[in-house]
Amino acid sequence: MTVTVLHLADEGEAADLAAFLSRLLHYDRSAAVRLQAAGTALAVFGRPPSFEVLAVRAVRLAKPYENGLDATLDVTVSAGELLESVDEAAATAAVPDAVTGPPWAGVLPPRGGWRAVPGLPASRALRELVAASVAEFRSRTEELAPERRTRAELDRIGREIWSRTVAGTGLPVRAVHAAQSLGFLRGDEPALFSSGAWLRLRTPYGSVAVRGSGLGALGLSVR
């Protein structure tokens, strides 16, 4: 059986890919990721279920693939199997066998048409917003009487808090929380972009994309 081998740009790229996959698996042990690549650029898409967003990690490749792929790669695979195949010392990863993709894997943000959205606070302010939101959720749920501390009530409070938008940008707080939890919200300042109904929070470490009407809504472009 032919195995497709990805040659990553260096050990750091391999370590960052492994860290991203590990964080996805923390939220979903059976997580799948969609891989799209052309030339020496690889995009890894995942969906941590707690946040209802798409997470994207860009990975630099040292060279195109070995063993059977000449130009492009587009496949959905097990995140766990991909993580197991990452060799940080060699800066390689073997692409596992394809899996039946979850519904989100057929619904990706557009490749082009992105324009900058002004008004996004700096990284520090975004991290403080996430911390305050987590504290509010904890405080409000702890104040509930035992008979009211149901899953439905906890979910209601969570939706109220995480659906709030950031500084009038339209970006839901849950997208910022996802970026923080996945290790994206550090270092250089993030930027916000929009394309159609989609918003994308981009940092040097990865992006979080969310559709205004929700990822499960009708009318999404599927490719």
KEKOLVEX-167858 format. One record per residue (C-alpha): residue in three letters; y, x, z. Coordinates in steps of 0.05 Angstrom, whole numbers, plus 32768, in hexadecimal, padded with zeros to 4 digits. Layout:
N
alaYXZ ...
END
This chain:
223
met800080008000 thr8045801A7FED val807480248027 thr80BF8023801C val80E1805B8044 leu812B80598055 his814C809D805D leu81878093808D ala81C480BF8088 asp81B780E480CA glu819880DD810F gly81D580B78128 glu81CC808180F4 ala8183807B8108 ala819580768152 asp81CA80418144 leu81998018811B ala8165801D8152 ala819880088186 phe81AD7FCB815C leu81667FB58153 ser81577FBE819D arg81927F9181B0 leu817B7F5B8180 leu81357F5E819C his81527F5881E3 tyr81697F1181D0 asp812D7EFF81A4 arg80EC7F2681A9 ser80D57F098166 ala81187F178143 ala811A7F2180F8 val814E7F4780D1 arg81637F438088 leu816D7F858066 gln819A7F8C8029 ala81A77FCF8009 ala81BF7FEE7FC8 gly81C780397FBD thr81D6805A8000 ala81F1801D8026 leu81C47FF18051 ala81D97FB18074 val81AD7F9680AC phe81B97F4C80BE gly81A07F2B80FE arg81AD7EED8127 pro81AC7EF28172 pro819B7EAA8186 ser81C67EA781C4 phe82077EAF819C glu81FD7E87815B val821C7EBE8130 leu82047EEF80FC ala82057F388110 val820A7F6D80DB arg81FE7FB880E3 ala82107FE680A9 val81E4802380A2 arg81F1805F8076 leu81B68079804E ala81AE80C28039 lys818E80AD7FF8 pro816E80707FD8 tyr8128805B7FEB glu80E6807C7FDE asn80A7805C7FC0 gly80B780247F92 leu80FF800C7F99 asp813080267F65 ala817080017F72 thr81737FCA7FA6 leu81507FB27FE5 asp81537F6A7FFF val811D7F568030 thr81157F338073 val80E97F5880A5 ser80D57F5A80EE ala810B7F7C8118 gly80D57F968148 glu80AB7FB58110 leu80E97FD480F1 leu80FD7FF18135 glu80B8800F813E ser80BE803280FA val810180548109 asp80F8809F8110 glu813980B8812E ala812881028127 ala811680FA80DE ala814D80C680D2 thr811D809980AD ala8103805280B3 ala80C98030808F val80D67FE98076 pro80A17FBA8093 asp807F7F83806C ala80AB7F47805D val80A87F0B808A thr80B97EC2807E gly81037EC3808E pro81237E9480C0 pro81567E6380A3 trp81927E8E80B3 ala81777EC78088 gly81867E9F8049 val81CE7E92805F leu81F87ED1805D pro82437EDA805C pro82637EE78018 arg82667F2E7FFF gly82AE7F2A7FE9 gly82EE7F037FEE trp82FE7F1A8035 arg83467F1A804D ala83637F34808D val83737F0280C5 pro83AC7F1680F2 gly83B27F0C813D leu83707F298157 pro837B7F4A819B ala83687F9281A8 ser83227FA781BE arg83357FAC8207 ala83527F668208 leu83147F4A81E5 arg82E67F6B8218 glu83107F4E8250 leu830C7F09822F val82C07F0D822E ala82BD7F248276 ala82EB7EEA828C ser82C17EB88264 val82807ED18284 ala82A17ECD82C9 glu82B97E8682BB phe82747E7082A4 arg82557E8D82E3 ser82897E6E8311 arg82857E2982F2 thr82397E2782F2 glu82357E40833A glu82637E088350 leu82357DD28334 ala820E7DA88365 pro81C37DB68360 glu81B57D738340 arg81E87D828309 arg81D07DC882FA thr81A77DB282BE arg819C7DD7827D ala81C57DA38259 glu82007DAD8288 leu81FB7DF98284 asp81FA7DF48238 arg82367DC68238 ile825F7DF68262 gly82497E318237 arg825C7E0D81F6 glu82A07DFC8212 ile82AF7E448226 trp82907E6981EB ser82AC7E3A81B6 arg82F47E4981C9 thr83197E708195 val833B7EB4819D ala83877EB6819B gly838D7E808165 thr83637EA78134 gly832B7E74812F leu82F87EA78146 pro82CB7E89817C val82C57EB081BD arg82797EB181B4 ala82837EDF8178 val82A97F1081A3 his82737F0A81D9 ala823E7F1A81A4 ala82657F57818C gln826B7F7081D4 ser82217F6381E3 leu82097F8681A4 gly82327FC481B2 phe82647FB9817A leu82A37FAF81A3 arg82B57FF781B6 gly82DE8030819C asp830E80208163 glu83327FDE815F pro830C7FA4813E ala83277F7D8103 leu831E7F3480EF phe83137F1B80A8 ser83067ED88088 ser82E57EC18048 gly82DE7E77803B ala82C47E57807B trp82AB7E9A8096 leu82CC7EC880C9 arg82B67F0F80D3 leu82C67F3B810F arg82BE7F8280F7 thr82BB7FC2811F pro82A38009810C tyr82617FF9812F gly82507FB7810F ser82697F7180FD val82607F2B8117 ala82687EF280E5 val826D7EA880F5 arg82787E6B80C9 gly82AD7E3A80DF ser82807DFD80DC gly82437E2180F8 leu820B7E4780D8 gly81DE7E0B80D4 ala820F7DDF80AF leu82047DC3806A gly82287DE0802E leu821A7E2A803B ser82107E588001 val81C87E728002 arg81B57EB37FE1 
END
